[in-house]
């Protein structure tokens, strides 16, 4: 199995798409699945 290469812009797009698809109330609920620290998400 090979590693999937994802650049930062693709990662941002995937994050926003997942946020919109699942109707999260705040970004911090989604951050753990993208390995983003809550205090760095801005919300």
PEWOGI-V638288 format. One record per helix or strand. SS is the DSSP state (A for helix, B for strand). FROM is the first residue (numbers start at 1). TO is the last residue. If there is no record, write none. Layout:
BEGIN
SS & FROM & TO
SS & FROM & TO
END
This chain:
BEGIN
A & 8 & 22
A & 28 & 34
A & 38 & 40
END
